[in-house]
């Protein structure tokens, strides 16, 4: 039996990674489309 | 906390991609251009109103409540619009996307602001820059996504209804992350090498609107946004007109690329300039936005039609200042009024955005139309508009110079109000 103070806090890194992936993936898609369109300024 | 804020702002930023739905709606429901723009316009009006009037409630109930309201309203707006498109009832689309969805926009926009400032009291510019960058990024995601969906489902009324339905459900799921993750830091949580988060100047929203500082910042934001919208509103025809009579005219495709590049500058300015404000100070960064912004407009007016790179560079810098102005204002408010009701104060200040949203396009479009009637063409269509934009930026610059620390008589002093702060801050919403 161990008291509460000796327990290490739960590792939140997987949750943080998931949360950033959740918002980062659609943003990356939007940026990709943006770059594709923006290059038309120099090629179009 | 930043992903929670981003999940909400990336969603509600879809509003700027409404134009994707305009042509299909016009052909499917027999609407005019003005009619198809109405849901978006009402949405922006409701954004300003709900942010202004709902701000205090958001502060009292906390960010999780606010994000839930934003989720429900924004998604319900799409679902009502889906019903409207399916039954060919245009008024339901206006009511759904414009009225109900617009409330979601306003509450969602201000929902993470004060919480982010409380989490990152030593870097408030960077913190709010991340979230407000999301609002710019929302359109980048929604624009190609919505266009591809309409291509798959078809552009008739049932295809539009299905697209609205998918949008409503997808955004509900996406925003749910924000609702589940958002947390308010505890009052007792010490800031690295700094004071407790409730220390320092604290001014209530009711007192803030009675100070000259609030109205100076209102003018600053209104002028900065008007100047940015002046370019954003007519970017594609502007670059085409500027170089129409030169040896290197700009094609329609290239003009679309220019608009996309402006969106990138707008988004980059939100995080970049806002973070810079943490280092050089809020007043100084607005001196740059307004002073250098006026200089950029002057360069375009004088030499813009003789050099395409110069025109593009100046326009990009102006749009980065436009985005930066939006993202830095919550941190400026925090510096002046404290964290107590910064979200509510920010909400009230967003009425400057609604005003600028009308003022900026009105100036550029009205002047361009008059110049065209007078037989002018090319760059001379916009010369007078640019001079007016420079004037607006100078007015904003002067307003920024007039900003001084808030007089102590406006600070929270009554024991009951101070107790409110202590009770409110540790609330884990």
Interface residues (C-beta under 8 A of the other chain):
Chain A: X16 X19 X20 X22 X23 X26 X27 X29 X30 X31 X33 X34 X37 X38 X39 X40 X41 X42 X43 X44
Chain B: X3 X4 X6 X7 X10 X134 X137 X140 X141 X142 X143 X144 X145 X174 X177 X181 X251 X252 X253 X254 X255 X256 X257 X258 X260 X261 X263 X264 X312
